[in-house]
Amino acid sequence: MILPCIDLMGGKVVQLRQGREKALEGDPPLEMLKKFAAFPQIQVIDLDAALGQGSNDAIVCELAARAVARVGGGVRTVERAQALLAAGACRVIVGTAAFTPEGINRQSQLEPYCSGFLCTCVDKEGMLEGTDLDWFRRLRAATRHEITAAGGITTLDEIRALAEIGIHAALGMAVYTGRLSLQELAMLESGLR
């Protein structure tokens, strides 16, 4: 499955390089949602909440109510996860909260508590230089759970290679810069189903 990403910062759709530097702003969130209508699911990440610098709750909830959305960013409590599910999120993405000293430290220990893993190759994120397919192959061998790959996915061939090993692709920068066309991606997505 191909999941277009809507990453939010300061009420705007953005893309970051290597998880730190803002590289570009996209169209308003609802416009991006319209552009992604051909895809069965989207991914919405509240970067402000993830960084502890506020939140984009109203936008996140509106997107989750209008689309099948996996939602994350700043999910540090069960109450926050429940609120996102109540707002319409189909899945909640928990990141660093799972790795606190009180949390669980290893992927094999996490498996009983989750339905899948979002794995981001941060070094490649936003660089438009391709992703680390070997790393994703090793991750695939480590778990039977669903895996969604993110970070640096730049070509249709990479998406196909990930699909061949049963890994979904979350796409950001390559879509926002036009490196990958939404029309071609929608055609590929319909072929992957």
Long-range contacts (C-beta under 8 A, 24 or more apart in sequence): 1-40, 1-41, 1-168, 1-169, 1-189, 1-192, 1-193, 2-39, 2-159, 2-168, 2-169, 2-171, 2-185, 2-188, 2-189, 2-192, 3-39, 3-41, 3-42, 3-43, 3-70, 3-148, 3-168, 3-169, 3-170, 3-171, 4-32, 4-35, 4-36, 4-39, 4-42, 4-43, 4-170, 4-171, 4-172, 4-175, 4-182, 4-185, 5-42, 5-43, 5-44, 5-45, 5-150, 5-170, 5-171, 5-172, 5-175, 6-32, 6-33, 6-36, 6-42, 6-43, 6-44, 6-45, 6-63, 7-44, 7-45, 7-47, 7-172, 8-44, 8-45, 8-46, 8-47, 8-48, 8-56, 8-59, 8-60, 8-73, 9-47, 9-48, 9-56, 10-48, 10-56, 11-56, 11-59, 14-47, 15-126, 15-172, 15-173, 15-176, 16-47, 16-125, 16-126, 17-125, 17-126, 17-127, 17-173, 18-122, 18-123, 18-125, 18-126, 18-127, 19-120, 19-122, 19-125, 21-126, 23-126, 23-173, 24-173, 24-176, 24-177, 26-176, 29-59, 29-62, 29-63, 30-62, 30-63, 30-66, 33-63, 33-66, 33-67, 35-182, 36-67, 36-182, 37-67, 38-182, 38-186, 38-189, 39-185, 39-186, 39-189, 40-68, 40-189, 40-193, 41-67, 41-68, 41-69, 41-70, 41-90, 42-67, 42-68, 42-69, 42-70, 43-69, 43-70, 43-71, 43-72, 43-93, 43-118, 43-148, 43-150, 43-170, 44-69, 44-70, 44-71, 44-72, 44-73, 44-89, 45-71, 45-72, 45-73, 45-93, 46-71, 46-72, 46-73, 46-74, 47-73, 48-73, 48-74, 49-73, 49-74, 49-75, 50-74, 50-95, 60-84, 60-87, 61-87, 61-88, 64-88, 64-89, 70-118, 70-148, 72-118, 91-115, 91-116, 93-118, 107-142, 107-143, 108-142, 108-143, 111-143, 111-145, 114-145, 115-145, 115-146, 116-145, 116-146, 116-147, 116-148, 117-143, 117-145, 117-146, 117-147, 117-148, 118-148, 118-150, 118-170, 119-147, 119-148, 119-149, 119-150, 120-150, 120-151, 121-149, 121-150, 121-151, 121-152, 122-151, 123-151, 123-152, 124-151, 124-152, 125-150, 125-151, 125-152, 125-172, 125-173, 126-152, 126-172, 126-173, 127-152, 127-173, 128-152, 128-154, 128-173, 128-174, 128-177, 128-179, 129-154, 130-154, 130-155, 130-158, 131-158, 133-158, 133-161, 133-162, 136-162, 136-165, 136-167, 137-165, 139-167, 140-165, 140-166, 140-167, 154-179, 154-180, 155-180, 156-180, 156-184, 156-185, 156-188, 159-185, 159-188, 160-188, 163-192
